[in-house]
Amino acid sequence: MTIQHQFGGDWTRQKLDVLRKYLDAYMTIFTRNPKAQYFHTVYVDAFAGTGYQTLAEPSEAPLFKELSEPDPQAFLQGSARIALELEKPFGEYLFIEKQADHVAELERLRAAFPDRRIRIAQGDANHVLQDWIQRTDWQRTRAVVFLDPYGMQVEWSLIKAIADTQAIDLWLLFPLGMGVNRLLTREGPPPAVWERKLTRFFGTDAWRDRFYQRQIDMFGNIVEPRLANADSIKQFFIERLATIFAAVAPNPLILTNSRNNPLYLLCFAAGNPKGAQTALKIAQHILSHTP
Ligand SMILES: C[S@@+](CC[C@H](N)C(=O)[O-])C[C@H]1O[C@@H](n2cnc3c(N)ncnc32)[C@H](O)[C@@H]1O
């Protein structure tokens, strides 16, 4: 094993370890608990990839160029396959993927699991998932949704729609270093197009006052130095989630690259008020015990 293999890409393994452990615990509850057995369970992988670990597309650069580092997980299972291989499977699987060649791989994966109920939808997760949420009977359904984008593709309106079901547990990869941090320019607030992107992403423009401080300098000019650091960005996003979910893990997993720079936060939020505390306890335990 090379040094690169020992370090680069370890965050992918951490992310999928957490997901696997949570899905396993979730289905243990939903198969054993007589009240929970009433519900139809669905696992939704909205940025499903291929079923195997995939490397970033060059087109995602330059904002996301670190992802082109060699990744030791390149030949390992991806999230879709991990979910299908659970000992106690979900009642149904929904894989959403934008890219046609990835969808073709998912079709092959489906063929390898003839006893699982699997639906594959090609399209933009923001639309396909919202559409599915609207058509689902949330009196009878409980779901885990995994949002695993490369960058800032998830819009707040989707996160809100997920929370509004009060029936979904969400695992979400927050693009801390791979998006948000880079848009929060150091010398002053970002250009208008980036501002709009941040506002769409956070679902509010409150990030501006939180991350920049308006001041008058010694020459009478208005300056707005950046206040944001990794911790305050994390805190702000956790607070945003807490405005719409029943419970949110305060300890997201910080996923770092080989140089120890934070790339992503793996965040958890529970939507169902009745199950939220149990879900939170499990998620927090997994998050704080994943090396
Ligand atoms: C980080 S990869 C997913 C990896 C996967 N979860 C795994 O563990 O194997 C992100 C995937 O999202 C897809 N994608 C990017 N934008 C998307 C969008 N708006 N809607 C759906 N899929 C998208 C990409 O084609 C890529 O396959």
The ligand as a Tripos MOL2 file, in Angstrom:
@<TRIPOS>MOLECULE
LIG
   27    29     1     0     0
SMALL
NO_CHARGES

@<TRIPOS>ATOM
      1 C1        -20.1370   11.8040   -4.7480 C.3       1 LIG1
      2 S1        -20.9520   10.9710   -6.0480 S.3       1 LIG1
      3 C2        -21.9910    9.8370   -5.2020 C.3       1 LIG1
      4 C3        -21.2620    8.6850   -4.6060 C.3       1 LIG1
      5 C4        -22.1670    7.6530   -4.0150 C.3       1 LIG1
      6 N1        -23.0420    8.1950   -2.9840 N.3       1 LIG1
      7 C5        -21.3490    6.5170   -3.4620 C.2       1 LIG1
      8 O1        -21.0890    6.4830   -2.2560 O.co2     1 LIG1
      9 O2        -20.9710    5.6630   -4.2460 O.co2     1 LIG1
     10 C6        -22.1190   12.1380   -6.6230 C.3       1 LIG1
     11 C7        -23.0050   11.6470   -7.7490 C.3       1 LIG1
     12 O3        -24.0500   12.5850   -7.9390 O.3       1 LIG1
     13 C8        -24.3130   12.7140   -9.3180 C.3       1 LIG1
     14 N2        -24.9600   14.0340   -9.4720 N.ar      1 LIG1
     15 C9        -24.3800   15.2520   -9.5720 C.ar      1 LIG1
     16 N3        -25.3280   16.2210   -9.5980 N.ar      1 LIG1
     17 C10       -26.5230   15.5910   -9.4750 C.ar      1 LIG1
     18 C11       -27.8720   16.0460   -9.4050 C.ar      1 LIG1
     19 N4        -28.1700   17.3480   -9.4590 N.pl3     1 LIG1
     20 N5        -28.8580   15.1350   -9.2580 N.ar      1 LIG1
     21 C12       -28.5710   13.8090   -9.1980 C.ar      1 LIG1
     22 N6        -27.3120   13.3240   -9.2670 N.ar      1 LIG1
     23 C13       -26.3020   14.1970   -9.4010 C.ar      1 LIG1
     24 C14       -22.9700   12.5680   -9.9940 C.3       1 LIG1
     25 O4        -23.1270   12.1310  -11.3340 O.3       1 LIG1
     26 C15       -22.3140   11.5100   -9.1110 C.3       1 LIG1
     27 O5        -22.5600   10.2140   -9.6070 O.3       1 LIG1
@<TRIPOS>BOND
     1     1     2 1
     2     2     3 1
     3     2    10 1
     4     3     4 1
     5     4     5 1
     6     5     6 1
     7     5     7 1
     8     7     8 2
     9     7     9 1
    10    10    11 1
    11    11    12 1
    12    11    26 1
    13    12    13 1
    14    13    14 1
    15    13    24 1
    16    14    15 ar
    17    14    23 ar
    18    15    16 ar
    19    16    17 ar
    20    17    18 ar
    21    17    23 ar
    22    18    19 1
    23    18    20 ar
    24    20    21 ar
    25    21    22 ar
    26    22    23 ar
    27    24    25 1
    28    24    26 1
    29    26    27 1
@<TRIPOS>SUBSTRUCTURE
     1 LIG1         1 GROUP 0 **** ****
